[in-house]
Amino acid sequence: ASTQIVQPPMALRSYQELAITQLRGALAHHPKALLVMPTGSGKTVVFSEICRLADNKNRKVLILVHRRELVKQASDKLSKAGVEHGIIAAGFKPSAHSVQVASVQTLARRLRTVPVDPDLIIIDEAHHAVAGSWDKIIAHFSEARIIGVTATPSRLDGRGLGSHFSTLVSGPSVAQLTKLGFLSPHRVFAPPVIADLKNVKTRAGDYANDQLSEAMDRPTITGDAIGHYRRLADGLPAIAFCCSIAHATSVCASFNAAGYRAKLVTGNMPMEERDEAISGLADGRTQVLCSVDVVSEGTDVPAVSAAILLRPTQSEALYLQQVGRILRPQPGKIAIVLDHVGSTLKHGFIDDVRAWSLDSKPKRQRKDEPAVAVRQCPKCFAAFKPQPVCPCCGHEFPVKVRELTQREGELKEMRRQDAIERREKRQEIGRARTLPELLALAKKKGYKPGWAYKIFYGRRY
């Protein structure tokens, strides 16, 4: 699989046009291309323009989405681009338009009656594309070229997307787009009260929702979340990412009791009620939206300025999608992340450089391997990349001074053979690159396992 990098010019529109140009070039050699763009950088705008260009050439396009919110979002962007289209989803009448937006769940049941035979399939949130329903649709339209778009081309199960895409077009990083003003700068606060998840089981690669909800839905955690929101993001439009409906209901009630305008949004609610709750973030009717897996992907509300992370996750993609909801720019906006669950410590900052690939990931790191480098201020609890002074409150970390000490001992003559033996010993240690190799070497030499851990961790920092 090949990878192409799109560097952002000074105008976001120009960057989006450049991404389209490189995608078209990639499709000339690869029938299945994946476009990776950070959350908020305009993936829907890009594929809407691709649809407009295809429609002008009488090409038929099928857009696949997996949520009702994404159906509406794609439809809105197509309309703004002047593209007439149909919608294949429950509650919509069929049409014969050349461009169709389809709910994957609905389309999988209606393959025999689809009004178009697409020349091009566009897959939104393409990291889901290895699931069964998507495969069924792609196999049915086997002659169509495919474009996938996503901000997070990674899956919790570690499966790479190389089985479904042959080339990757990678857009600029979050840090680049933030520097150019296309995404909002942000600050991260990680309060010291972190839930104890040692007894929470893992199912399907992530924490078990029922046990997770019980672990997080405690007065100390919810009250702490309210207190930190009041201190650090008071009144800012915020999304609280919760574990379950019961957990979100409890959090919502607690915020309301504290005097905030909080609303609940779940996947079981009618779309009109969800739209009402989400749109309230833009005009002040809603201050805190308590969500359960509804606004992690595709929600476009630039006014949202704070993310309250109350759902621990082992999924890097889910974490990035959650924090990405608050990065859409507005004048003077600085987004606030209140990380109550240690996701930043586990997955790193959202603007860390990530080298995306179509390859599958190796097995997860061992539990005893070090976390990503994050420093937390003991005064204001801001989390940031290691530096001597807190960028939020100015707290200076004390510098540890190493003093030179003198010990009793004698100088000995250095023999050439000693130097050769030392060099060979260093080379042997250098060839042991992984922790298991170092542990095996320690056992061979009769050293304690701590020797291997010390060398392995020392290389990391």
Disulfide bonds with the S-S distance in Angstrom:
none
